[in-house]
């Protein structure tokens, strides 16, 4: 990666790359739109040439983010069939997610 400032953070059990001003989809957070969320589980942080690597997390580092929107992914279809048994099941699922935007952490 040739980005100047970015961080790898753990949010809701998933690792995401946060960049200032960039919008990221993360698993659903129970916050209102416009609310502020603080990502405190930072695994990796790069500010220009300065690189910090956590073991497993960096201490005393937080990244402020803002909740932009809530939405749902495209539908995933699950289809099961057992031949000659007259058995078939069709189910669908739409996963919820939250769009957050990281503020400048440089």
N, C-alpha and C positions, 0 to 999 in steps of 0.2 A: 504494500500500500504506500502511496506517495502523498498521503494527507499530512498536513501540518499539525492539526490538533484533532485528536479523537480519543475515545475511551471505549473499552470493552467493559460492560456492566452486566450484572445478573439481575433481571427483573422478572418476577413471578416464575422463577425456576428456569428461565431461558436466557442465554447469553446474546446480547445485542450490541451493535457498534453504534455509539452515540457521537454525533458531530454537531458543532454549533449551528443552529438554524435548520437542521435537517429533520424531516418528519419520519418517525419510525413506528411500525406496527408491533405491539406487544400483546401478550395475553390480557384479557379483560381485567381492568383495575376498577375497584368500586369507588370511583371519584366522579364528581360532576365535571362537565365540560368547563374549561377555563381554570380549574383548580390546579394547584401546584403540587408536583410530586418530586420527592427527593430520592434519587438513586444513590444509596450508600454502599452497596456491594460492588465496588469497583475492582476489577481484576487487572486492568492494564490502563495506563494513562500516558499519553504522549502530548507534550507541549513543545512544538518545534523540535529541537535536538534533545530535550530532556525527556527521558523515558523512565517510567516507574512500573515495576512489576510486583504484584501482590503475592503473598504466600499465606492463604489463598486470596485475601482481600487487602487492599491498601487501607491503612489507618488514617483517620482525619481527612478523608477526601470524600466530597459529596458533589453530585451534579444535579442542579436544579432543572426540572423539566416542567412543561405545561401540558395539560391534557387538551388536545385539540378536538377530538371527536370519538364517538363509539360507533361501531358498525359490526357487520357479520360477514364472514368469508363466503365464497361461492359454495353451493351445495355439493357435498360429497355423497355419492350414491353407493350403498353397500348392497350387493345382491348375492344371495345364497341359493343354491339349488342342489338337490339330490336326485339324480336320474332314476327313473322307474319307481319312485316312491311318492309321487304327487306332492312334493315338498318344494316350495320356493318362497323366499322372503325378500322383500325389497324395502330398504330403509334409507332415509336421507338424514344428513346432519349438517348444520351450519354453525361453525365455531365463531364465538364472539371475540372481538379484539378491540383494543384501544389505540388510538393514534396519539403519540406524544411528540413534542418538539423540544429538543435540548437547547438551553440558553448558552450563551458564550461562557466557557469555563477556562479561558486562557489566562 
